[in-house]
Amino acid sequence: MQRSRAAIMTLTLAAAVSLTLGTSGVRAEGYGKDGHAGGGHSAMGGHGMGGMMHSSTGHLIRHLLKHEKEIGLTAEQVTKLKDIQLNLDKTRIKAEADIQVAERELKALTDDEKSDLGAIEAKLKQSEDMQVGLRMTSIKTKREVLGLLTPEQRAKEKAEHDKVMQEHKGAGSGHGNPHGGGAVNPHGGANPHKGTGTPAAPGNMSVQ
């Protein structure tokens, strides 16, 4: 029985640590310091998929407000979008704080070998339920936002989004080798590393 209990405890600890690392290490694309979405920009990104879902909805709202004239938004629509954005931010901030607290409490339980396995399981479920709640809020909010737009405005929003993406791609393509072509040996001749099995360093990658 002691060996069996020890094995169960080991598996539970491993799962809890994995979950903790996943939720705290993966900072999804929430609002960063500069207010832009995207990996690496967020100081307080959401947890896992919940953060990504929020980022998608938050990005949509910011895009609509930034291009309100091009899309043809009315003053009433702009006001509603700002209200929705504020409510989404407030919900996200509170949910992420609650999730972080739950994760800290989970870590304290898993660090204590005498902790009851039922308490650990309950804390795991609590954290997961809060993350699911954040994702559902984001999904509902996105539907609410799209529901404010007319079919014509949706088409214009898509056109503006595609244009922005093309601009990003165009800007990203200019960061390659300034001389064009492949790698250049500054000493002349062929690349000394060619055929040696040493991989060439990857070029700069644009972040969209």
Steps between C-alpha positions, in 0.01 A plus 500: 500500500782740584662446161167543324426822688850628425453427130167684493652797681789511251267499198278765656796724576631461146162594352464798731849630422435457129176696525664771708784541252257503210274766644773723641754450222272543202409864501249535225459812296305734724549872527866592516658816628443665165142378471574264212420134478756245404747253648776671693315828539297410805608566855176358640386262232223253571551140601515240224216495251294736714754774441512430128124515471498831685780628281303417186194686626700792637690531172173507307362784715820705472505445124141621465563810710823582319332480158158630600486750212608252234251242627224761537418456869237729649557699819264265681695194384829654612357573845371144535832354387689706759262382772545138391878544493502640855282219634716238331815652649349506849386139472837387366701676770290354779494149347875493446560613857270226633675240284842609625381471860362153433830397341697627800270307733540191282878529517486525879289183513725305265814610687359346816529121478237465770236692303175315437470381139134600496594859586758505219248367251242758608751782457593372153135502398449847645784642291380323186140617552613863528700471178199351320288788633746755358492330160119495495488870590729577207294290258174664609658846478626439148152396389357812663752718316429341162129533568538878510626513142298506180596260219662791314704596805615142546622495139685829551653373825632192320642714220680727749633198689632341181666828404676524837619140470644568155683806635650289778611237251653765277689654791619159616639407158744790517694356792687234303851514361554861385713372211241250386561136424641246742765523766812689394851416613663835589840355401380411151444161343251242602342481842756311712221336696328360193487125505644469850167428657498829692158663456495860388363752747134579430418843372286747688138393518219750492255483789140553404 
